[in-house]
């Protein structure tokens, strides 16, 4: 199993300036990631309160980079074009033991 960092970067003031349409997409985005967490694919996900501007992060467990790209392609925030999403492999990730 491999781990990947998934980084969603909307505009810096996104939480306070979202339109109604963006709020609806973000509800779908959160539900999408909650489902991935429920089945164990998303190890963690959520907003990051960076002083330079909010962004979102997830740590994803997957067999292949292609699986993570499929997750990315189906993310409602990506489909709606709300901001760039970068995916980075974590080749030496240390995880807690179950």
Secondary structure, DSSP 8 states (H G I E B T S, - for coil): -EEEEEEEE--TTHHHH--HHHHHHHHHHHHHHHHHHHTTSEEEEEEE--TT--EEEEEEEESSHHHHHHHHHH-HHHHTT-SEEEEEE-TT------
